[in-house]
Amino acid sequence: MNVSSSCDGLFVDINDTLYCSMSSHAQVVRRSLNDSVMNSNCVAAGTGIAGSDLNQLNDPRGIFVDVNLDLYVADCDNDRVQLFQSGKSNGITVAGSTSIN
């Protein structure tokens, strides 16, 4: 995986997809480890601009992907955990500021 900054969190899901949280770029990117050719990274969450909207992250760190391929992100500077359901660009706050619980 080629990234333009350091990865603050790494996770490999059940399909051998590598996820990298990049706090300085306010996003999480992913890449399949099964690709024989190095393709560009896909944005899994965040817009690349730090913010607190549902499609934005601000200092993403820890990440986890469940068996449904839903992505959980510790969005540190927003004091929340965001859930990005597979294929969705808007997150759901599941813990922290404006949590649904």
N, C-alpha and C positions, 0 to 999 in steps of 0.2 A: 504494500500500500504506500503510495506516494502522497504525503501531506505537506502542506506549506508551513506547518507549525508542529509543535509537539502534541502527542496524544496524552490527555490527562486521565482518560479511562479507556480500557480496552475490554471487549467482550466478543466471544465467538458463539454464535447460536447453533441450533441443532442441524442447520443446513450448511454449516461451515462458512457462514458469512461473518466477516470481521467488522466490528463496529469500533470507531475511534471518536471520543469526545474531544473537541478542540475548544478550550475555554477562550483563547484569544480570538477565535473566529466565530464564537457564539453559535456553534452548530455541531451536529454529530454526523459523521459520514460513514458509509459502509462499502464493502467490496467483497465479492465472493472469492473464497480461497480456492475454489475449484476451477476458476478461469485459467486456461492455459496461456492466454495473452493478457498482459497488463492493460486493463481498461481503466478509464477514469473512475474516480470515486463517485458514488451517488450520495446525495444529501438525504439523510434519514430523518433529521429533525433540525429545526432552526432555519433562519433566513440568512445568516451571516452578518446580521446587524443586531447588536445586543438590545434587548427590550423585554417587556413583560406581557406583550400580547400572547394569545394562545398559540400562535405559530412562531414565537420567538423564544430564545433562551438568553440568559445572561450569566456567564461563567459556568457552563455545563461541566460536570466532573464525572461522578460515578454513573455507570450505565448497566442495564440488565435487559435481556430479551427473554420473554417467556416462551412456552411451547406454542402459543398462538402467534408468535412473531411480533408481539406487541413490545414496544420499546419504552422502558422507564428511564428517566433522566433526573439526576440530582441537579437541579437548577439553582446553584448556590447563591448567587447575588439576588435572586428573587425569593429566596427562602421557601422553596417548594419542590415537590417531586412531580414531574409531568409524565403523563402516560400518553404515548403516541401510538394509537391503534394501527395495526398493519395497513399500510396504504393511505393513511390520513396525514395531512400536514398540520392540522390544528391539534394541540395537546389538550388533555384534561388534567386539571390539578387534582391529584389524589392525596396529597399531604402538604401541609404548610399553608401559606397565604392563600386565601379564598378556596380552601379545600372543600370538596363536596361532602366530606364526612364531618 
